[in-house]
Amino acid sequence: MDYNVSGNNLTFANKTNVDFEYPILKVLEVYHFLIVVLDIPDTKYYNNNVFAFNTTGDFLWHIEDVELYEKGRYCAYIDIIINKEHEVVLFNWCDTAVVINPQDGEVLRRYPTK
């Protein structure tokens, strides 16, 4: 998939631009989707910082609220990977990993990371 990331902006091959309030930390290409994790300052309460788009820049989903293993005010997601079971996993500041369905953002399960 052809796209470009520059600061807070994601530009798709068809020249569709998506501007975010915060810089883009990481983009993961899964199937024909882009999952975007925003880089949230540790002084901001913004725990739903994961979004998905299709190849033409259409918004697909936004991560839902998830019960955390460690309570904290600032629990933004800080990484996204595909694990050895080929699952998409998000990690946040509050010791919680979240396995999601990349097609719709549904939380399939969660587990503590500490």
Secondary structure by P-SEA (a helix, b strand, c coil): ccccccccbbbccccbbbbcccccccccccccbbbbbbbccccccccccbbbbcccccccccccccccccccccccccccccccccbbbbbccccbbbbbcccccccccccccc
